[in-house]
């Protein structure tokens, strides 16, 4: 099948171009939003890891103190 030329009114062509620009702008905005969400997620993951480390350290210290309290002859 041979390719036939497509004729479009200039006004409709301008509308299509404007619509494409709007779509591209919204796509860029969505990409920026996704990048920000990803950054926030990484910061959140880092903070959660810090909290987990701190809790483990506290748990170890509590365990040591508890063990010492149950074995008074070590004092």
N, C-alpha and C positions, 0 to 999 in steps of 0.2 A: 504494500500500500504506500503510495507516494505521500510525502509530507506536504500538506497544504498550508499556505500561510494563514495565520489567524489575525483577524482584524478586530481591534478593540477601540472603543471610543476613548479619546484622550482623557476625558473626565474619569472614566472607569479605570484607566491605566494609572492615573494619579492616585485614585483611591486605593488601588492595589499596592502601589509603592508606599503610600502612607501606612497602610495596614502592615506591610512587611517591616517598615521601620519601627512601628509600635511593637510588633512581635519580637524583633531583635532587641529592642530596649528592655522589654519585660524579661527576655531570656537572660540578658546580662544582669538585671536586677536579681533574678532568681539564682544565678550563679554566685553573685556576691553574698546573698543571704545564706546560701548553702555553705560557702566558705566561712562565714562568720559562725554558723552553727557548728561546723567542724572544729573551729578554733575553740569555741566554748566547751565543746565535748572533750577536747584534749586537756583543757585546763581543769575541767571537772574530774576527769580520770586521774590526772596528776594529784589533785587535792584528795581524792578518795584514797589513792595509794599512800599519801602522807598520813592520812588518818588511820589507815590499816596498819601501817608501820608503828605509829604511836600507840595504838591499842595493843598490838603484840608486845611492844616494849613494856607497857604498863602491866599486861597480863603476866609477863615473865617476872617482873619485880614483885607483883602481888604473890605469885607462886613461891618465890624465894622467901619472902617474909612469912608466908603461911607455913612453909616447911620449917623455918627457924623457930616459929612459935610452937610447933608441934614437937620439936626436939630441943628442949631447953638446956640439955647438958652441953650443947655446942657453944653456949655463951661463955 
